[in-house]
């Protein structure tokens, strides 16, 4: 599990196709990387990946065809900036919201507007996900926990404070770019429970 509070911005160092799958090497950038262990989970742009090799400044992870088809990882260019977060510990503060690292779908940046010192970002989202997105609810965009300001039939809007822009890959994201979306876990489980209740 993750919190959606980005710990560092790294970069995609290399990609190596392996029989349909891909092995990635990620530079950790300013991610605190002490006591990393084999097999631990790190969220890369909101995608939970398993560390299979590492050194002082990078780690390797494999991505399956499923992951490549449902996330932006398969399309990222070498050198692309990446939001990184190590898995939370039971003693950590939950500064964002509970994030699983399982991407639900792809969105796209529709517009960015200045709003005093902040910025308002508008994203398109698939119709199948919009029903889970609520005004003042939580959404995870490229691994970043955000609060939804507005939502309509096309997408949703959030406000990014200067700190968020400066300390995430949003500083490199442009209008038209694809982003990974993960809906709030609560919405997913409420629907499942209501569906099971209706079937019963």
C-alpha positions, 0 to 999 in steps of 0.5 A: 500500500501507498499514500500518494505522497511522492517521495522523489522524482526519478527517471527511466534509465533504460528498457529491455524487451524480454519476450513480450515483457519489459525489464525497466531500470529506474534512476531513483533521483532524490528518492530516499533509498536507504535499506532498500530490499529485494522484493519490496514494492515501489510505486512508479507513476502510481504503478506498483512494481517489485524491486528485482535488482538495485544499486545505490542509485537505481533499481530494476523491475519487470512489467508484464504485458498486462501492466504495459497495456493498462498503464503509461509505462509502455509508452514512456521514453527513456529519460522521462521523469517519474513519480516514486514512492516506496511502500508505506510502513504501519507507523507512517503518517497517512498524508494522502489516501490509501493507494494500492498501486493498481492502475484502473485506467488512463486519463489525459491532461486536457488543460492547465490554468494558473489560479493565483499561485496554484494551478488548476489541472483538468483531466479526461477520464474514461466513462467507466471510471467517472462514476467513481470520481466524486467532488471533494473525493480522492483520486490518484493521478500518476501516483499523486494523491489529489482532491477532486474539485469538480467532475462532469461527464468528460473528466475532472479537475484538481488544484495543484499547489506550487509544492506539488508541481515542483516536487513531482513529475507534474513539472514535466507533464504537458497538455495532451499527456496520458496519465495513470488513474487509480480511483479511491479504494473506498468507492471500489469496495462500496460498489462491490458490497452493494452489488453482492447485496443486490445479488443476495 
